[in-house]
Amino acid sequence: MLSRLPALPDVRLPRGRRARMLRRCLAAALLLAGLLVLFLPPSARGAPAALTVVSARDLPAGSVLRAADVRTVALPEDLRPSGSLAAADAAVGRLLSGAARAGEPITDVRLLGNNLPVTGEPGTVTVAVRLADAAVAELLQPGQRVDVVAGADTTNSASVLASGASVVTVRRSDDAGNHTLGPPQKGPLVLLALPAPVATQVAASSLERPVTVTLR
């Protein structure tokens, strides 16, 4: 007759220790599930999402948006600002009215004009000047090239301030609003794309002397 095998030792954990281990495993599983849900796209989490145009980098006010300046991401509907754009084409070529941080949604109220010229030239900025002759503004179109001329005053003769400026857009004084003290400003507000050093000179001169443009 076969001898009886010796009994194995009882390796079962005490009831209290088993309960603690079960609780720890459950907590770890819940934590892992939460992390997975957090990193899933909104559509996979079941939350309604929509394509939203955001800035691809920090952008200064007055930028004429290029394709490289924006990108589209999926945002949950409850986090998507009202008026957000859904396609990058709707933003390209338009003027950004205020500075935008990288990743900030671009909304319709942040943009001015349609199909504005994109110069593509590094160092180009947009400068706003008021023309002395409102009739000249009626002849201007976005993308048109003009020369900026300062009129004569008591100390200066008429001179060309900038050549080959690109017209971004034209805003009439009643549309742009008047927030300055003193008598109302006359003439339409014209936005021009110019190299940064020239733009500074044009902006400074336009505050002291009447400015107009000649068409090319």
C-alpha positions in Angstrom: 0.0 0.0 0.0 1.3 3.4 -0.9 2.3 5.5 1.9 0.3 8.6 2.4 1.9 11.9 1.2 2.6 14.5 3.8 0.1 17.3 3.8 1.1 20.6 2.2 1.2 23.6 4.5 -1.8 25.9 4.4 -0.6 28.9 2.4 -3.9 30.7 2.3 -3.7 34.3 3.5 -5.6 35.4 6.5 -9.0 36.8 5.7 -8.1 40.4 6.6 -4.9 40.3 4.5 -6.8 39.0 1.5 -9.3 41.8 1.8 -6.6 44.4 1.9 -4.9 42.9 -1.2 -8.3 42.9 -3.1 -8.9 46.5 -2.2 -5.4 47.5 -3.5 -5.8 45.6 -6.7 -9.2 47.2 -7.3 -7.8 50.7 -6.6 -4.9 50.0 -9.0 -7.4 48.8 -11.7 -9.6 51.9 -11.3 -6.5 54.2 -11.5 -5.4 52.5 -14.7 -8.8 52.8 -16.2 -9.0 56.5 -15.3 -5.6 57.1 -17.0 -6.7 55.3 -20.1 -9.9 57.4 -20.3 -8.0 60.6 -19.7 -5.6 60.0 -22.7 -8.3 58.8 -25.1 -9.6 61.4 -27.6 -13.0 62.9 -26.8 -14.7 60.9 -29.5 -13.4 57.6 -27.9 -14.6 58.8 -24.5 -18.1 59.3 -25.9 -18.0 63.1 -25.5 -19.2 65.1 -28.5 -16.2 66.7 -30.2 -15.7 69.0 -33.1 -12.8 70.2 -35.2 -11.5 73.5 -34.0 -8.9 75.9 -35.4 -6.2 76.9 -32.9 -3.1 78.9 -33.2 0.0 76.8 -34.0 2.3 79.2 -32.1 2.3 82.5 -30.2 1.0 85.1 -32.7 1.2 88.9 -32.3 -1.8 91.3 -32.9 -2.0 92.4 -36.5 -0.7 89.1 -38.0 -2.0 88.1 -41.3 -2.6 84.4 -40.8 -0.8 81.8 -42.9 -1.4 78.1 -43.2 1.6 77.4 -40.9 0.1 79.7 -38.2 -2.9 77.6 -37.4 -3.9 73.9 -37.0 -7.1 71.9 -36.3 -7.7 69.8 -33.2 -10.7 68.0 -31.8 -12.2 69.7 -28.8 -15.2 68.7 -26.7 -18.2 70.8 -27.5 -18.5 72.1 -23.9 -14.9 73.4 -24.1 -15.2 74.9 -27.6 -15.7 78.7 -27.5 -18.7 80.1 -29.4 -17.8 81.3 -32.9 -14.8 78.9 -33.2 -13.7 78.1 -36.7 -13.8 74.5 -37.9 -11.5 74.7 -41.0 -8.1 76.3 -41.3 -9.0 77.8 -44.7 -11.5 80.1 -42.9 -8.6 81.7 -41.0 -5.8 81.8 -43.6 -5.4 85.3 -45.1 -7.3 87.1 -42.4 -6.0 89.7 -39.9 -5.7 88.7 -36.2 -7.1 91.6 -34.2 -5.4 90.6 -30.9 -2.4 88.5 -29.8 -3.0 84.7 -29.5 -1.1 82.1 -27.5 -0.2 78.8 -29.0 -3.1 76.4 -28.8 -5.7 79.1 -28.4 -8.9 78.6 -30.4 -9.5 81.1 -33.1 -13.0 82.6 -33.1 -14.7 84.8 -35.7 -14.6 87.9 -33.6 -10.8 87.8 -33.5 -10.4 88.1 -37.3 -10.8 91.0 -39.6 -11.3 91.0 -43.4 -11.5 88.2 -45.9 -8.8 86.9 -48.3 -6.2 89.4 -47.1 -2.8 89.2 -48.7 -0.2 87.0 -47.1 3.2 88.5 -47.8 5.2 85.6 -46.7 8.1 88.0 -46.0 9.9 87.6 -42.7 9.9 90.7 -40.5 6.7 92.1 -42.1 4.2 93.7 -39.8 0.9 95.5 -40.2 0.6 99.2 -39.5 -2.5 101.3 -39.4 -2.6 104.8 -40.9 -5.4 107.3 -41.6 -5.4 108.8 -45.1 -5.8 112.5 -45.4 -8.0 112.0 -48.5 -10.9 109.6 -48.0 -11.5 109.4 -51.7 -8.2 107.7 -52.2 -9.4 104.8 -49.9 -12.2 104.1 -52.3 -9.7 103.0 -54.9 -7.8 100.6 -52.6 -8.2 96.8 -52.7 -6.6 94.2 -50.4 -3.3 93.0 -51.9 -2.8 96.2 -53.9 0.7 97.8 -53.8 1.0 101.4 -52.9 3.6 104.0 -51.9 3.0 105.9 -48.6 3.5 109.7 -48.9 3.6 112.2 -46.0 2.3 115.6 -46.8 4.2 118.9 -46.3 3.9 120.8 -43.0 5.6 123.8 -41.5 9.0 122.1 -41.1 8.9 119.3 -43.7 8.3 119.0 -47.4 6.3 116.2 -48.9 8.2 112.9 -48.9 7.8 109.2 -49.6 7.8 107.2 -46.3 7.6 103.7 -47.8 7.5 102.1 -51.2 5.7 98.9 -52.2 3.4 98.6 -49.2 0.7 95.9 -49.4 -2.8 96.9 -48.6 -4.3 94.6 -46.0 -7.7 96.1 -45.6 -9.5 99.4 -45.4 -11.8 100.4 -42.5 -13.8 103.5 -42.5 -13.6 105.8 -39.4 -17.2 105.1 -38.4 -16.6 101.3 -38.5 -13.4 101.4 -36.6 -14.7 103.7 -33.9 -13.1 106.7 -32.4 -11.7 106.4 -28.9 -9.4 109.4 -28.8 -9.8 112.7 -27.1 -10.2 115.9 -29.0 -11.8 116.4 -32.4 -12.9 113.3 -34.3 -10.3 111.8 -36.6 -11.0 112.2 -40.3 -10.3 109.7 -43.1 -10.5 105.9 -43.3 -8.1 103.6 -41.4 -5.9 101.7 -43.8 -3.9 98.7 -42.7 -0.6 98.2 -44.6 1.9 95.4 -44.5 5.5 96.7 -44.3 8.9 95.6 -43.0 9.1 96.3 -39.3 11.6 99.2 -39.3 9.7 101.0 -42.1 6.3 100.4 -40.4 7.6 102.1 -37.2 8.6 105.2 -39.2 5.3 105.3 -41.1 3.3 104.9 -37.9 5.2 107.7 -36.2 5.0 110.1 -39.1 1.3 109.5 -39.6 0.7 110.9 -36.1 2.3 114.2 -37.0 1.8 114.8 -40.7 -1.1 114.1 -43.2 -0.6 110.8 -45.0 -1.8 109.5 -48.3 -0.8 106.8 -50.8 0.0 106.6 -54.5 -1.3 103.6 -56.4 1.1 101.4 -58.4 
